[in-house]
Amino acid sequence: MSLTIAPQPLTAEAFAPFGDVLEAVGTPDKMINQGLCGRFHDRAILDFSDGQAGISLFDAEARSLPMSLDMVERHPDGSQAFLPLSRAPFLVVVAPDDGGKPGTPVAFITAPGQGVNYHRNVWHGVCAPLSEQGQFAVVDRIGDGPNLEEFWFKEEITIQG
């Protein structure tokens, strides 16, 4: 059996079951720095069972579509936010939980300036910048113990271009 998934544009409404879309759109919550900088305040729910929030840098090789989806992962002890350091698009793959394993995956492509925050325990794909190598600031749980669960698909899943 095989499954082909068509990515859709990333919107806050479509992504809400899985996490938060991070973007500076609309009117800022307040103006700071002598009125020269708009602050879009508190845009993600950071959720950790223990440990602390840390900021790491990821440097990911570019992927291209169509792409095979072999594996998804989740982090039971903490949310994980990906903030791109460029305006290039990246692929976001998520799946609902189905009794402890991922259900049918859903794919999104970010618009320039968008990032994501995966809620704690949400199945998601790997970091997949499109068109060019991608660097990301990643905010997630730093602490003792494992915080990673992987699921390898037995069926062939293709994310189409």
Buried (B, 14 or more C-beta within 10 A) or exposed (E): EEEEBEBEEBEBEBBEEBBBBBBEEEEEEEEEEEEEEBEBEEBBEBBBBEBEBEEEEBEBEEBEBEBEBEBBBBBEBBBBBBBBEBEBBBBBBBBEEEEEEBEEBBBBBBBEEBBBBBBBBBBBBBBBBBEEEBBBBBBBBBBEEEBEBEBEBEEEBBBEE
